[in-house]
Amino acid sequence: MLKLCAYYLGDVDEADRARFDAHVENTHLPLVARYPGLKSLEYHKSTPWNDKAPEYYLAFELGFADQAAFDLAMGSDIRRIARDDLGNFLPMFKGTVHHVLHEVNEIPLP
């Protein structure tokens, strides 16, 4: 399995958070969910821990069975539409977005 992760290192101004979060949850992620070959989709919203504010505002994980499924999604029309949608919410984000493709290796639990 492969997972494409988008890590949002930074923050959204308090005044923009509700609008940013609503757009991500109600518009952007439903577009991403339509990627062909997508096996799983996760949205992680950071929360304070150990009395510290999180460095990452959020993260997305898109799971694909294999390289062929990943390539299909990356070349799709719906991905182009989702990328165009970034302009509708990304300007509210103050930070950097890092994309990382991981090969997933599960460890059996005892």
C-alpha positions in Angstrom: 0.0 0.0 0.0 1.1 3.6 -0.7 -0.1 6.6 1.3 0.2 10.2 0.0 0.3 12.5 3.0 -0.1 16.3 3.0 1.3 17.9 6.2 0.2 21.5 6.9 3.0 23.0 9.0 1.7 26.2 10.3 -1.7 27.7 11.4 -4.8 29.5 10.3 -5.8 32.8 11.8 -8.5 32.4 14.4 -10.9 34.6 12.3 -10.5 32.3 9.3 -10.5 28.8 11.0 -14.3 28.1 10.8 -14.3 29.0 7.1 -11.1 27.2 6.3 -12.2 24.0 8.2 -15.7 24.0 6.6 -14.2 24.3 3.1 -11.7 21.5 3.7 -14.4 19.2 5.2 -17.4 20.0 3.0 -15.8 20.9 -0.4 -12.2 19.8 -0.7 -12.2 16.4 0.9 -15.4 15.3 -1.0 -13.5 16.1 -4.2 -10.5 14.1 -3.1 -12.7 11.2 -2.1 -13.7 10.9 -5.8 -10.1 10.1 -6.9 -10.1 6.9 -9.0 -8.1 4.1 -7.3 -8.4 5.7 -3.8 -8.6 3.0 -1.1 -8.7 5.2 2.0 -8.9 8.8 3.0 -8.1 10.2 6.4 -8.2 13.8 7.8 -6.2 14.6 10.9 -6.8 17.8 12.8 -4.0 18.6 15.3 -4.8 19.3 18.9 -2.6 20.6 21.8 -0.6 18.0 23.6 1.8 18.2 26.5 0.8 21.8 27.1 2.0 22.8 23.7 0.2 24.2 20.6 0.6 21.9 17.6 3.1 22.8 14.9 0.9 21.1 12.3 -2.6 22.4 11.7 -3.7 19.3 9.9 -2.7 16.3 7.7 -4.4 14.3 5.0 -3.6 10.6 4.2 -4.7 9.1 0.9 -4.2 5.4 0.6 -3.7 3.5 -2.6 -3.3 -0.3 -3.2 -0.3 0.1 -5.4 1.7 2.4 -7.8 -0.8 1.8 -10.6 -3.7 3.1 -8.5 -1.7 6.0 -7.3 -0.7 6.9 -10.9 -4.3 6.7 -12.0 -5.4 9.1 -9.3 -2.6 11.6 -9.9 -3.5 11.7 -13.7 -7.2 12.1 -13.2 -9.5 15.0 -14.1 -10.9 15.1 -10.5 -7.4 15.6 -9.1 -7.0 18.6 -11.4 -10.3 20.0 -10.1 -9.3 19.3 -6.5 -5.9 21.1 -7.1 -7.8 24.1 -8.6 -9.9 24.2 -5.4 -6.7 24.8 -3.3 -7.0 28.5 -4.2 -10.3 28.6 -2.4 -8.8 27.9 1.0 -5.0 27.6 1.0 -4.5 31.4 1.0 -6.0 31.4 4.6 -3.2 29.0 5.7 -0.1 30.6 7.1 2.7 28.0 6.7 4.1 25.4 4.4 2.4 22.2 3.0 4.7 19.2 2.6 3.6 16.2 0.4 5.2 12.9 1.2 4.6 9.5 -0.5 5.0 6.6 1.9 5.3 2.9 1.4 3.2 1.4 4.2 4.4 -1.7 6.0 2.1 -2.9 8.7 3.4 -4.5 11.8 1.3 -7.3 13.2 0.1 -6.8 16.8 0.6 -9.5 19.4 
